[in-house]
Structure formats: structure tokens, C-alpha cells
Amino acid sequence: MTSLITTPFTAESTAEEVVDGIDLAGRRVVVTGGASGIGIETARALAGAGAEVTLAVRNLEAGERTAEDITATTGSKQVLVAPLDLADQASVASFVASWDGPLHILVNNAGLMASPEMRTPEGWEMQFATNHLGHFALATGLHGALAAGGGARIVSVSSSGHLRSPVVFSDIHFRQRAYDPWAAYGQSIHFRQRAYDPWAAYGQSKTANVLFAVEATKRWADDGITANALMPGGIRTNLQRYVTDAELDRMRAQAGGGGPAWKTPEQGAATSVLVATSPLLDGVGGRYFEDCNEAGPNQPGTRRGVAAYALDPDAAERLWQVSVQTLA
Ligand SMILES: NC(=O)c1ccc[n+]([C@@H]2O[C@H](COP(=O)([O-])OP(=O)(O)OC[C@H]3O[C@@H](n4cnc5c(N)ncnc54)[C@H](OP(=O)(O)O)[C@@H]3O)[C@@H](O)[C@H]2O)c1
């Protein structure tokens, strides 16, 4: 049993504090969803440390605005914007085709949470397609660039939401699942229907983000590439657009643990930046971090730590194969 990685940083640490003293000059970074929420602060901290940062976004106007803001606050002229819609495989392929040269840090940050049932043109469930499949296609497409980076890192932004569901291989795309809509309120009346559960879909996609880090490290460590997953904390961003305030309050109350009830975006970006840059993680991969430290196993009844099913090497390998087949 390897020991957990601990750092001097905490839930209150900011992205800027975490990267303080680290020189990223000559390093090239991609941040997906870099024009909103914690993606902005992740990009800002990495640009401030000297990296060239590409904001991979579907809203180019927001991307340009964010790039200007980051340049104004950090002085970095190396903030670029490129189109990327993770739910559109042609868009991912075009991003990959236009990438030239090495890539040192890929931050798979973009995400969609608890949306109503939506599907891609292929019929794939939208949260799985965006949060996992799009990032899977992006990372595998950029594998050569990452290998050329020498010691490249992939940052897989997951969530404690992964505790809501493993990857359900028998029905990833919610074509047959039944669920009890009252169970979430502790009032199960055993009324089951074939329906879509937005939180189970989010949980499944976020488990996939952890499993991806496990298998990518196993497959690519010999190319110098490591991948780790993380929970950024709870941060008020556009992510909660599909969730009511009452539901959010209930979830925060259940979350438990230390630290502020809500993190600022600068604090929310800290664990991503730590996983992307900390020398303490040199050569380390396939692990799950929260509040700037490696997390231990989830204890039943809590919303902290990592589920055993999210680190399961067999599930990680199976997900990789299923993802390749799905995208073929
Ligand atoms: N905030 C939290 O409390 C929290 C907690 C746990 C985990 N996380 C994770 O942290 C990550 C960042 O979340 P956030 O809070 O910063 O949310 P956010 O402000 O909503 O940012 C998410 C980003 O993802 C982008 N995105 C969504 N669908 C996309 C697609 N199909 N193609 C390309 N980009 C797409 C969004 O683009 P648009 O602006 O165009 O929609 C946005 O830029 C997510 O992976 C989330 O699951 C957040």
C-alpha cells in the first residue's frame, strides 16, 4: 500500500499560492473550458507562472475576453484561444489536427453537470459524451504531442459527484435504466420508471474521469505521461445552471469536512494547478486529489475521498476499451 501524497496546501489555498516559485517558461498548456469558472483561474495561474496557455473553448467570444483579462492581470502575451466542442467529435478532431508541437500539460477541465436528458447526434448521453468521451478523444488524439513534451501531465477534473455512481457498463447511455425519482429525497415509494437521472449521469461521467487517469497512466507512463484526477471543491460557477438553490444548499450541508462552505474560483483552481505542476507529483499518476492533497478512500456516509470503483484497474481498462469502440 503506497502512502498518500501530502502537501503544505489546504482547501483555502489558491491556485496562485500553489504555483508560487514554479517556473513554467517554455511549457505549453491546454485548458478545456478555460473561459468560465475554475478554468479561468487555472489558466491564469499557469500563464502567470510563464506557460503558454491555450484556452480550448466552444464560446470563442468568451475565450477572447478571458485571454485579454489574463494578459491584463499576468502580463503574459502567450494566452491563445482555440475552438473546441467536446460533444462534437469533428470539433475534437479538428482541434487535434491543428495542434502543432509538444504539449506539456493538458487540463481536462470542461464539464456539464446534472443537465436534463440530452444526446449527441450519435445518441450518446450528453454528460458522458462531454465530460468523458470528448476528453478521451482529445487526450488520445494529443498522445503524440504529450509524449513529445517529456514528463507531460494530464489533469482530469473529476468531482465528489463520482460517489453517486460507478460507470454502469451495462447501460452507459441510459437506454434501459429504471430509477426511483423519490429516492433522492429519502422518501422512496418504490415507484420506478424508465427515465433519465441527471445526477447518476453526472456521477458516472466523473467516475470515468478518475478511471481515465488510472488507465492513461498505466498505458502511457513509459512515454513520460502521467494523469491524475481531482475534486476541486464546491465553487459557485455556471456549472450549477441546472440546479436549484435549495438543492445546492442541501448538497453543501451534506458535504461535511473542513474548509469554506464555498470556495472562491481561485481556491477551486488550486488542486488542478497543484496536480498540473507540483514537484511532489513528479512521476505520480492514477491518483485522486482533493483540497490540494491526495484523498483517501471514501468513508460511507461522507462526501469526501475516492470510491474504490473509481480506482479499479479492471474497470479502468474496460472503460478504455469501450471508449475506443464507441469512438471508432
Ligand atoms: N464548481 C464546482 O463546484 C465543481 C465541483 C466539482 C467538480 N467540478 C468540475 O470542475 C470543472 C469545471 O467546472 P466549473 O465549476 O468551472 O464550471 P463552468 O463555469 O460551467 O465551466 C465549465 C466549462 O465547460 C465548458 N463546456 C461545457 N460543455 C462543453 C463542451 N461540449 N465543449 C467544450 N466545453 C464545454 C463550458 O463552456 P460554456 O461556457 O460554453 O458552457 C465551461 O467553459 C467541471 O469538470 C466540473 O465537473 C466543479
The ligand as an SDF file (V2000), in Angstrom:
LIG
                    3D

 48 52  0  0  0  0  0  0  0  0999 V2000
  -17.9600   24.1920   -9.4340 N   0  0  0  0  0  0  0  0  0  0  0  0
  -17.9720   23.1520   -8.6380 C   0  0  0  0  0  0  0  0  0  0  0  0
  -18.4870   23.2280   -7.5030 O   0  0  0  0  0  0  0  0  0  0  0  0
  -17.3650   21.8400   -9.0610 C   0  0  0  0  0  0  0  0  0  0  0  0
  -17.3910   20.7670   -8.1550 C   0  0  0  0  0  0  0  0  0  0  0  0
  -16.8440   19.5490   -8.5490 C   0  0  0  0  0  0  0  0  0  0  0  0
  -16.3020   19.4120   -9.8210 C   0  0  0  0  0  0  0  0  0  0  0  0
  -16.3050   20.4730  -10.6930 N   0  0  0  0  0  0  0  0  0  0  0  0
  -15.7540   20.2560  -12.0360 C   0  0  0  0  0  0  0  0  0  0  0  0
  -14.9290   21.3560  -12.3980 O   0  0  0  0  0  0  0  0  0  0  0  0
  -14.9380   21.5260  -13.8210 C   0  0  0  0  0  0  0  0  0  0  0  0
  -15.1250   22.9940  -14.1510 C   0  0  0  0  0  0  0  0  0  0  0  0
  -16.3700   23.4040  -13.6600 O   0  0  0  0  0  0  0  0  0  0  0  0
  -16.7620   24.9130  -13.3260 P   0  0  0  0  0  0  0  0  0  0  0  0
  -17.3590   24.9010  -11.9930 O   0  0  0  0  0  0  0  0  0  0  0  0
  -15.6690   25.8360  -13.6370 O   0  0  0  0  0  0  0  0  0  0  0  0
  -17.9860   25.0860  -14.3690 O   0  0  0  0  0  0  0  0  0  0  0  0
  -18.3150   26.1290  -15.5180 P   0  0  0  0  0  0  0  0  0  0  0  0
  -18.0480   27.5170  -15.0420 O   0  0  0  0  0  0  0  0  0  0  0  0
  -19.6690   25.8030  -16.0080 O   0  0  0  0  0  0  0  0  0  0  0  0
  -17.2330   25.7650  -16.6000 O   0  0  0  0  0  0  0  0  0  0  0  0
  -17.3610   24.5850  -17.3510 C   0  0  0  0  0  0  0  0  0  0  0  0
  -16.7850   24.8240  -18.7060 C   0  0  0  0  0  0  0  0  0  0  0  0
  -17.0090   23.6670  -19.5120 O   0  0  0  0  0  0  0  0  0  0  0  0
  -17.3980   24.0950  -20.7690 C   0  0  0  0  0  0  0  0  0  0  0  0
  -18.1340   23.1050  -21.5420 N   0  0  0  0  0  0  0  0  0  0  0  0
  -19.3150   22.5220  -21.2650 C   0  0  0  0  0  0  0  0  0  0  0  0
  -19.6780   21.7170  -22.2750 N   0  0  0  0  0  0  0  0  0  0  0  0
  -18.6950   21.7990  -23.2080 C   0  0  0  0  0  0  0  0  0  0  0  0
  -18.4930   21.2350  -24.4830 C   0  0  0  0  0  0  0  0  0  0  0  0
  -19.3980   20.4120  -25.0440 N   0  0  0  0  0  0  0  0  0  0  0  0
  -17.3690   21.5270  -25.1560 N   0  0  0  0  0  0  0  0  0  0  0  0
  -16.4600   22.3740  -24.6360 C   0  0  0  0  0  0  0  0  0  0  0  0
  -16.5980   22.9630  -23.4460 N   0  0  0  0  0  0  0  0  0  0  0  0
  -17.7090   22.6830  -22.7450 C   0  0  0  0  0  0  0  0  0  0  0  0
  -18.2630   25.3090  -20.5050 C   0  0  0  0  0  0  0  0  0  0  0  0
  -18.4130   26.0410  -21.6980 O   0  0  0  0  0  0  0  0  0  0  0  0
  -19.6130   27.0940  -21.8710 P   0  0  0  0  0  0  0  0  0  0  0  0
  -19.2250   28.2710  -21.0340 O   0  0  0  0  0  0  0  0  0  0  0  0
  -19.5880   27.3480  -23.3520 O   0  0  0  0  0  0  0  0  0  0  0  0
  -20.8610   26.4200  -21.3880 O   0  0  0  0  0  0  0  0  0  0  0  0
  -17.4330   25.9970  -19.4470 C   0  0  0  0  0  0  0  0  0  0  0  0
  -16.4310   26.7620  -20.0370 O   0  0  0  0  0  0  0  0  0  0  0  0
  -16.0250   20.5940  -14.3520 C   0  0  0  0  0  0  0  0  0  0  0  0
  -15.4250   19.4530  -14.9250 O   0  0  0  0  0  0  0  0  0  0  0  0
  -16.8210   20.2110  -13.1130 C   0  0  0  0  0  0  0  0  0  0  0  0
  -17.4120   18.9330  -13.2290 O   0  0  0  0  0  0  0  0  0  0  0  0
  -16.8170   21.6780  -10.3380 C   0  0  0  0  0  0  0  0  0  0  0  0
  1  2  1  0
  2  3  2  0
  2  4  1  0
  4  5  1  0
  4 48  2  0
  5  6  2  0
  6  7  1  0
  7  8  2  0
  8  9  1  0
  8 48  1  0
  9 10  1  0
  9 46  1  0
 10 11  1  0
 11 12  1  0
 11 44  1  0
 12 13  1  0
 13 14  1  0
 14 15  2  0
 14 16  1  0
 14 17  1  0
 17 18  1  0
 18 19  2  0
 18 20  1  0
 18 21  1  0
 21 22  1  0
 22 23  1  0
 23 24  1  0
 23 42  1  0
 24 25  1  0
 25 26  1  0
 25 36  1  0
 26 27  1  0
 26 35  1  0
 27 28  2  0
 28 29  1  0
 29 30  1  0
 29 35  2  0
 30 31  1  0
 30 32  2  0
 32 33  1  0
 33 34  2  0
 34 35  1  0
 36 37  1  0
 36 42  1  0
 37 38  1  0
 38 39  2  0
 38 40  1  0
 38 41  1  0
 42 43  1  0
 44 45  1  0
 44 46  1  0
 46 47  1  0
M  CHG  2   8   1  16  -1
M  END
$$$$
